[in-house]
Amino acid sequence: MQQYLDLYNGYRDLIDRNSAPVLNAQRAQAAETLKQTGLDKPMKDFTPTDPSSMLSTDYAINLARHEVPVTRSNLFTCSVPDLSTQVWYLVNEQLLPRPDDDRLPEGVYAGSLRDFALQHPDLAERYYNKLASQDVPQCHPGVSALNTMFCQDGFVLYVPDGMQIEKPFQLISLLRSVEDFMAAQRILIILGDGAKANVLVCDHDNELRLHEGDALPTLLSLQVAEIYVGKNAQFDYYCLEEHHDNAQRLSQIYVSQCEGSNAAIGQFSLTAGTTRNHVHISLDGEHIDTQLFGMVIADRKQKVDNLTFIDHRHPNCTSNELFKYVLDEEAQGSFLGRILVREGAIGTDAHQTDRNLCLTPQAHMLARPELEIYADDVKCSHGATVGQLDTAALFYMRTRGIQEEEARMLLMFAFMSDVIEKIRILPLQDRLRHLVEKRFRGELGTAASCQNCG
Amino acid sequence: MSLLEIHNLHASIGGKEILRGIDLTINPGEIHAVMGPNGAGKSTLSAILTGNPAYTVTEGSILYKGKDLLAMPPEQRSWEGIFLSFQYPVEIPGVSMVNFMRTAVNEHRKYNNQPALSATEFLRLMREKRSVVQLDNKLANRSVNEGFSGGEKKRNEIFQMAMLEPTLSILDETDSGLDVDALRIVSDGVNRLKSAERASIVITHYQKLLEYIEPQFVHIVYKGRIVENGGPELANRIFAEGFDWVKEKAE
């Protein structure tokens, strides 16, 4: 941790010079938070991943804003059939400029966080680092503080009141470096009252070697997303991870939903090295609907943790949470899901399901569902299971002539089907079905580009 | 050549011996009924014939079409024409009947060096066979056996049998839990497959099914052995008198 504080203290001017005053204003407090909280995980957190060890590598950080030698045209294109998106590229922590010909509706802002903070300092001031600076359960304040200290730019989506945008925004994030590298990625999403938008984030990395025979670099995506969903607004956020074994992902998503709003948050770890996802959703009004779901498919020595928190603060809100893992070989995973129903949050309808398959005796899953209820007249449930593939079903399929490998594939695919069905963009559902099948068939393996998604 | 030759078959599950020396020969064109009190080993026999990994064969041999059946994995036994209509068909949530059957049919075709069926050809075949057992189209679009009634599950077994056209079909208490109409539909499905090359083993407790599917041979299993062999008259005696006389004679 100290190396980050030293780096920050030594290069404070350089960091500020390449950013915007609103972002710079948050750094000192963030450094203080980091100094106080550190990066260790709390006691009794038995998850396989640990922020302090993930961050112990001596990563390079691009403080001088050296341009990455790529342009939109020499990057891959992501083609999801039947899904037309407005694509943005985030290479490491830098958002690539986008051609002007794709005009957005009047009043909508999508693009660079730095530019947004310069052009709309009032809005940026009101929303930037407000959620992420809170010390809330299942999130790590030190991790967000580290991001805030070094964050110079990022991606913003601002949709004003009443504006409904059907075409999804797609943010393709690509880690590229020949040395151990950390990218402080920042996402800020603000939906006004009655607004509607969809965001798809695709996380990839390019493993590059300078010389044949060099060790592969460790690339870390330090991702913080702050999401505000206005009154009666509807928002979908899907995060698709396809990383190499050497990549690390440390993600914290903070969501604040206003009265009558409706949000779907999906996290899909198709391939990962070491990944730790934190999600905190605060239901800040009545009649809110929240759908939180995710899947993890891991093998070799991959580690994926999901830590989630849904805070029912007001009456008559609904939340549904569904997470599923398939762990093969020596993969490790954990799901720590907490739901809090506060005093007075009557009429709450909160359900959590976590189901996991360990395909080998070496695969390990830790499931800890927690439901805390301080209100009467609520409907809540939670269930967590860890098991193996159904041997009776396997045998039944084999007696029909379906080979064991194929039967296993069909069962694993079937296991994930209800998570895929939670996606509210149909072409994306189809695409994910295709990707999940490829993943189970071992054809996804190391996705260095979107071409693998094809 | 016999279709199936079982010699001195011994089998156990979890260290407990269930089959203690079964001998049975089945020729093409024959229908055999296997009867016996609960726990005699009838279902174990069907499990061994289909290669259920939960059971261990400790002694004996099985030749099917002259080949060592015990050396084949369950899927190969299916490709070679063995089919089991399960006493308790398994529900497979998330796997659609269409996907399940298409995979099964095409694996069979691959084994026989035939090209895979096109989507249209497959759906036509499915429609044709579905009508044999009057299986609702809605069921065909659902997950395998999920939410099916007892009768629907059994009809679904016969539907799968019609799709795969096995050489040796084993019906493990397919009649239990069926009403008279369903029983007739199931029997029709079985009788349609009857031919000089094919054979069936029918495991049952009830007279009704044997009235529809007329076996030439009846075997009584008790404590893991075949203790009585006969023709249809043996089945009639069981229905009239029960198994007590068999047990007394065997003890």
Interface residues (C-beta under 8 A of the other chain):
Chain A: D390 T391 A392 A393 F395 Y396 M397 R398 T399 R400 G401 I402 Q403 E404 E406 L410 L411 F413 A414 F415 S417 D418
Chain B: T50 G51 N52 P53 A54 P73 P74 E75 R77 S78 W79 F83 L84 F86 P89 V90 E91 I92 P93 G94 V95 N99 F100 M101 T103 A104 E107 H108 Y111 S143 Q160 L164
